[in-house]
Amino acid sequence: MFRNCRMPVGNRPANRIEHRLRAADRNDLHRLQEIARTTLPDAMSLDLAALQRDENLFVAEWRTAIDGFLVLLPLQTSLLISRLAVAEDARRQGLGAWLLDCATMHARGLGLVAIEIQRPEHDTIGITWLAKRGFARLPHGGNKVYLTRDV
């Protein structure tokens, strides 16, 4: 599924770290809960065990360290990124953008035409970050902002 989704991180060859994306397993849940608690405002309502059982939870791993995760939910014509989280100590290395690219490749593999994500209306930093990565805002009311990008 994510066989070709590998990411080198770092500017100099000696510092390159290659992440890989894989399906989460039960042994990952403790670390994923730690990441969720420090990065997601709704972490308490997130049932990671159920997402792992439903095969919608994917982890970004380097060697044995998990630095982030994705929750992907296929819809009729698009792939919803339900959650995207990067550990505090792994930020500003391009891991979030790489996770978006992996989601795009996964959507293509499923024959879908777009990826979608929603953010709270007050998350202007996250919305701007997504816009810089090709996401367009969809018209919608309420306290969430819906964004989409073609695959």
N, C-alpha and C positions, 0 to 999 in steps of 0.2 A: 504494500500500500504506500508506504513512505520510503521505499527503497532508495530513491534518488534524492531524497530531501535531506541533504547534509550541509552543514554550514561551517566554513572556516571563520574563526573570529580572531582578530588581532592584526596589527599592521606588519609586524616583522615575522619572518618564517619561524623563528625560534619560539615565538609566542602564540602560534596558531593553535587554536582549540577547535576540534571538529565536533559539533553537536550532531545528534541524530534524533529523529522523531520516531517514537514507537507507541504502540498502544499501552496504556497504563495497566499495571497489575496490582493485586492487593498489597503487595509489599511496598508500593509507592505511596499509599494513601496518607501515611503520617507526614511525609515530606510535603506532599501536595497541600495538606491542611495547613502546614506552617506557612507556605507561600501564600495560600488564599487568605489566611488571617492578616498578613501584613500588607496585602496588595488589593484585596477586593472588599468593597464596603458591605456587600451582602454575604460575606463568607459564612456566617452562621446558618443561613438558609440553603447553602449549597451542599447537596448530598453527593459527595464524590464517590462513595461506594456504589451507589445506584448508577451513576454515570459510567463507572468502570465496568459494572456488570452489563450495561447496555451497549458497551463498546463505543462510546462517544467521547471518551477521555484519552488524550494523548499527551505524552511527556517529552520535553526537550532534555536530552541527557548527554552529558559528556563523561566518558568513562563510567563511573557509578554515581556521579552527582547529577541530581535533577535541578535544572535551573529555571524551568517554567513549564506551563501546560496550556493546552487548548481543549475546549469542549466544542465539538462540531456536531451539528444536527442537520442532516439532509432534509430539505423541503422539496416541493414539487419541481421547481426549476432552479433553485439556488441552495447554497450551503450556508447555514446560519452559524456564525462564530458566537456561540452563547457566552463563552468566557475565554479570555486570553490573559494570562498572568505570567510575569517574569519576576523572579526573586530579586530583592533589593540589590544584592551583591553582584548580580549578573546584568544589571541595567546599563544602558548607554554603550552597548557593544553590538547592536544591530540584531539582537535575538528576537525582539518583538516583530520587526520587519520580516525577518526570516520565517517566523511562525505564520505570518500573513501569507508569505509566498508558498509555504507548505500547504496551507488551507486552499490556496488557489489551485495548486497542482492536484490536490485531493478532489476538489470540485470538478476539475477537468476529467479526472479519471472516472468519476461517477456520471459523466455526461451532462453536468449541470452548466448553466450559463453565467452564473454570478455568485459572488459571496456577499453576505450581509452581516452587519454588526449593529448593535444598538448601544448607545451611551446615554447616561443621564444628561439632561439638558445643561446642568451646571459644569460638566466636565469639558470646559472649553479647550484645555490642553490636549486631552485625548482626541477630541473632535478635530482639532487642527492637525494633530499628528496623523490621523487617518486621512484627512484631506490631502496632505502632502504625499500620501502613498496611493493616490488615485481614487479615493472613495468620494462619492457624491452624496449629498444629503437628499433624502426623500421627503416629500411633503407629508407631514403628519402632525397631529395635535398631541397634546399631553406633555408629560414631563420627560419623555425620552426622545432622543434624536436617532433616527434610523438612517444608516448609510449603506451604500452598495457600491460594488465594483465588478465590472465584467471580468470573466476569466479568460 
